Amino acid sequence: MQALTPEQYERLRDLAAAWQQQQGRGMKASPHYNPRLTVDALCFQELPASLDDTLRERYLVGALVTPVSLSLALVPVEADRPSPEPESRRRFALPSGCYPFAVERLGAPLWLWRCELMTDLSDIGSLHEASRLAQQLMDRVMTPEA
């Protein structure tokens, strides 16, 4: 697995900040809001294009942790890649199977494909626990089905 570049890490931080800014009020209104968590983009790595013959683009795959949810996220490697149309949906093949993603536009040029997997993180006690959960998620997602 190749390490991300400083520019990619910065873009992921910007993406998390944009998510917080766009979704912050709505998250706080959720009955499952966890004040111990923040929005963070964790465990990202480049998705091997060989997994999905239909992929013509390169993506980083990782976990998006928020105070209310845990999602798989795909972020285009090319920072200037235009966003798909609003409401766009697409299935992506990952080592553990195919997952349904929806586009999330966070203001030009930031956007991602997101597949929400958990919608209640209220019992997570710390950022450290959320990071471990994200790592476990990515280990499972990036392990081929037996």
C-alpha positions in Angstrom: 0.0 0.0 0.0 1.4 3.4 -1.1 1.4 6.2 1.4 -0.8 9.3 0.6 0.9 12.5 -0.4 0.8 15.6 1.9 -1.6 17.2 -0.7 -4.0 14.2 -0.4 -4.0 14.4 3.4 -4.7 18.1 3.2 -7.6 17.5 0.8 -9.0 14.8 3.2 -8.8 17.3 6.0 -10.5 20.0 3.9 -13.2 17.4 3.0 -13.9 16.6 6.6 -14.1 20.3 7.5 -16.5 21.0 4.6 -18.6 18.1 5.7 -18.7 19.5 9.3 -19.6 22.9 8.0 -22.4 21.6 5.7 -23.9 19.0 8.0 -23.1 20.3 11.5 -26.5 21.6 12.4 -28.3 18.6 11.1 -25.9 16.2 13.0 -26.5 18.0 16.3 -30.2 17.6 15.8 -29.9 13.8 15.4 -31.1 11.7 18.4 -27.8 9.6 17.8 -25.5 12.6 18.0 -22.3 11.8 19.8 -20.5 14.9 21.2 -17.3 12.9 21.8 -16.8 12.5 18.0 -15.8 14.9 15.2 -15.9 14.5 11.5 -12.7 12.8 10.3 -11.5 11.0 7.1 -9.6 8.0 8.3 -7.6 5.0 6.9 -7.5 6.2 3.3 -5.6 4.3 0.6 -5.6 4.2 -3.1 -8.2 1.8 -4.5 -6.6 -0.6 -7.0 -8.3 0.0 -10.4 -7.9 -3.8 -11.1 -10.8 -4.4 -8.6 -13.4 -3.0 -10.9 -13.1 -3.3 -14.7 -15.5 -0.3 -15.1 -13.3 2.1 -13.2 -11.6 4.6 -15.5 -10.9 7.0 -12.6 -8.6 6.5 -9.6 -10.0 6.8 -6.1 -8.9 6.9 -2.5 -11.0 4.7 -0.3 -11.4 5.1 3.4 -13.8 5.7 6.3 -15.7 8.9 7.0 -16.5 9.1 10.7 -19.0 11.7 11.9 -20.8 12.3 15.3 -23.7 10.3 13.9 -22.4 7.8 11.3 -19.7 5.7 9.8 -19.4 5.5 6.0 -17.2 4.2 3.3 -16.0 7.0 1.2 -14.4 7.2 -2.2 -12.5 10.4 -3.1 -11.1 11.0 -6.6 -7.3 11.0 -6.7 -7.4 13.9 -9.2 -8.4 16.9 -7.1 -9.9 18.8 -10.0 -12.1 16.0 -11.2 -15.7 17.4 -11.8 -18.4 16.2 -9.5 -21.1 13.8 -10.8 -24.6 15.2 -11.1 -26.5 15.7 -7.7 -28.4 12.6 -6.6 -26.0 10.3 -8.6 -25.7 6.8 -7.4 -23.2 4.1 -8.3 -22.0 0.6 -7.2 -18.3 0.1 -6.7 -16.6 -3.2 -6.4 -14.3 -3.5 -3.4 -12.4 -6.6 -2.3 -15.2 -7.7 0.0 -18.0 -7.1 -2.5 -20.0 -4.4 -4.2 -21.3 -1.5 -2.3 -23.9 1.2 -3.2 -22.6 4.8 -3.1 -24.3 8.2 -3.5 -22.5 11.3 -4.5 -22.0 14.0 -1.8 -21.1 17.4 -3.1 -19.4 19.6 -0.5 -18.8 22.7 -2.5 -16.5 22.9 -5.5 -14.1 21.3 -5.8 -14.8 18.9 -2.9 -17.0 15.9 -3.4 -17.0 12.2 -2.6 -18.9 9.0 -3.1 -20.4 7.8 0.2 -21.9 4.5 1.4 -23.3 4.9 4.9 -22.8 1.7 6.9 -23.7 2.7 10.5 -26.1 5.4 11.6 -25.8 5.3 15.3 -22.4 5.9 16.9 -23.8 7.2 20.2 -22.2 4.3 22.2 -18.6 5.1 20.9 -16.8 6.5 23.9 -13.9 8.4 22.3 -12.1 9.4 19.1 -9.7 6.6 19.7 -12.6 4.0 19.7 -13.9 5.6 16.5 -10.5 5.3 14.9 -10.3 1.6 15.8 -13.8 1.1 14.4 -12.8 2.8 11.2 -9.6 0.6 10.9 -11.7 -2.6 11.5 -14.1 -1.5 8.8 -11.4 -0.9 6.3 -9.7 -4.2 7.2 -13.0 -6.0 6.4 -13.8 -4.0 3.3 -10.3 -4.5 1.8 -10.2 -8.2 2.6 -11.4 -10.4 -0.4 -14.5 -12.5 0.2 -13.6 -16.1 0.9 
